[in-house]
Amino acid sequence: MKQQFHYATVTAAIEQLHQQGFTLDMNLNGSYFEAGGNKYPAEEFEIVDLYRYEGPSDPADEATVYALTSPSGAKGVFVTGYGASSPDETSVEILKQLHYKYHQSGK
């Protein structure tokens, strides 16, 4: 799926992705995504789409919204920020792997 929309805000992106079936609100904890009390191995997921937002004056306003899917049919949204809210080292490596797969798939 190619990116077809650019949403004006992080909130708008999340709302639209939820309407498109990306209903799990995911958190990355080490090598697992967690959502709704369940753990999902992060390496099983693919980035379907992503949206990056940069704050005009405050780097704390920067965020990336990921639309993720797995072969089992799990679809969710993961939002990562910068600075104090940025992921730990293990999570950073997982995100790098997901980005690599995303770029290799020609998206």
N, C-alpha and C positions, 0 to 999 in steps of 0.2 A: 504494500500500500504506500503510495507516495503522498507526501504532505500536500494537502489540498487547501488548507486554511491556515491563516495566521490569526490567532485570537489576540485581542487587545490587552487582555490581562491574564494572569495566572488563573484567577477564579473562573473567568470565561472559558479558558481552555479545559479546566477540570470539569466544569459543568457539561460542556459539549462532549467530552470524552465519555463521561458517565452515560449520556444519552446514546452514545454509539456502542454501549455494552461494556465499557471498561469500568466495571463497577467496584472492583476491589481497591481500597485505599491502602497502598502498600508502603511498608517501611523496610529499609535494608538494615539487617542486623548481621554483620559478618558476611557469611556466604549464603544467607537465606533472606528471602523476602517474607515478611510477616503481614498477614491481613486476616481480619475476622477470627482471630484465635488460631489460625493455621500457619504452618511454616511451609515454604516452597523453596526448593533449591534454586538459587539465583541463576546458575548456569543453564537451567532449562528454559529460561525466558529469552525472548527476542524483543528488541526495540522495534515497534511498528512505526512509531512516529515520535518526534521530540520537538519541543518548542523552548527556545531560550529567551529569557527576559533579562534586560539590563536596566538597572535603575539609572535615571538621568543624572542624579547627583549623589546618590548614596549606594556604594557597593553592597550594602546589606540588603538592598532591594533586588539583587540579582538572583535568578532561579532558573532551573531547567525542569520542564514537565515532560515526563516520559509516558508514552502509551506502550504497555508491555503485554505480551501474550505468550502462552506456553502451548506445547503440543497437546496437553491434556484439556485445553480449552479455557484455562484460567486467564482472565483479562483484567488488567488493573492499571492504576495510575500511580506513578512514583514521582515525588517532587523533591528535588535536592536544591539546597541553597549554597551560599558561599560563606566564608568566614567561620564564625562560631558554630554555625549549623551544618558545616560541611561534613561529609562522611569520614569515618576512620580509615586507616590505611588498607585494611582488608576490603572494605567496601569500595574504596577507590579502585583497587585492582579488579574487582568484580565489574564495576562500571566500565573500566577500560576494555575488558573482554567483551562486554555487551556492545560497546561502541565499535569495536573491531568487527564483530559479526555483522553489525548493522551496515557498516561501510562495505564489507565484502559481499553483501547481498545485493549491492547496486542501488541502494535507496538513497 
